[in-house]
């Protein structure tokens, strides 16, 4: 969602990281006000309009906004952390972040507190790694954040370290 693509995104994040707390707070306040006004102006017929972000529609851009805002406000200790993420967000993250699963294994996620697990990620004929934990902890891990509770991984019925995840999609 940056003019100039991923390199411009990286440069903007690096530049922004040099601001002091007051400047960051003001930037967040200004951006939230601008975005809130823009979302409030969207009408029912607008949600299917195409946007440049991932060749998606406006609904996809809103999902991105929701994801990024929730994760990064938690990172900055300004909003609820992963332990308080709602199931809808967790399921959205498990779906959106599926490309982070390793290529060489079949990754199965089992939420100990949720009856709607995502389908396994990866090739059906690959060795399976099963990661078990709460829904919020699985979503936090897949998002690259520290889970509150332990996650347990097994491969071929034996305890195993958590698999390394690929880059953010």
Residue pairs with C-beta under 8 A, 6 or more apart in sequence:
1 9
1 52
1 53
1 61
1 64
2 8
2 9
2 12
4 11
16 24
16 27
19 27
28 78
35 65
39 62
39 65
42 58
46 58
47 57
47 58
47 59
47 62
48 57
48 58
48 59
49 57
49 58
50 56
50 57
51 57
51 58
51 60
51 61
53 60
53 61
53 64
54 60
54 64
63 92
63 96
66 89
66 92
67 89
67 92
67 93
67 96
69 79
70 79
70 80
70 85
70 89
71 143
71 145
73 79
74 80
74 81
74 82
74 85
74 145
75 145
81 148
82 136
82 137
82 139
82 140
82 143
82 145
82 146
82 147
82 148
83 136
83 137
83 140
83 148
84 136
85 93
85 136
85 139
85 140
87 114
87 135
89 139
90 114
90 135
90 136
90 138
90 139
91 116
91 118
91 135
93 139
93 142
93 143
94 109
94 118
94 138
94 139
94 142
95 118
96 169
97 142
97 143
97 168
97 169
98 118
98 121
99 166
99 169
100 142
100 144
100 165
100 166
100 167
100 168
100 169
101 107
101 121
101 122
101 163
101 165
101 166
102 122
102 129
102 163
102 164
102 165
102 166
103 122
103 166
104 122
104 126
104 127
105 122
105 126
105 127
105 128
105 129
105 155
105 163
106 120
106 121
106 122
106 123
106 124
106 126
106 127
106 128
106 129
107 120
107 121
107 122
107 128
107 129
107 131
107 163
108 117
108 120
108 121
108 128
108 129
108 130
108 131
109 117
109 118
109 120
109 121
109 130
109 131
109 132
109 138
109 142
110 117
110 130
110 131
110 132
110 133
111 117
111 132
111 133
111 134
111 135
111 138
112 132
112 133
112 134
113 134
113 135
114 134
114 135
120 128
127 155
127 156
128 155
128 156
129 153
129 154
129 155
129 160
129 163
130 153
130 154
130 155
131 138
131 141
131 151
131 152
131 153
131 162
131 163
132 151
132 152
132 153
132 154
133 141
133 147
133 149
133 150
133 151
133 152
134 147
134 148
134 149
136 147
136 148
137 147
137 148
137 149
137 150
137 151
138 147
138 151
140 146
140 147
140 148
141 147
141 151
141 162
141 165
142 165
144 165
144 168
151 162
152 159
153 159
153 160
153 161
153 162
153 163
154 160
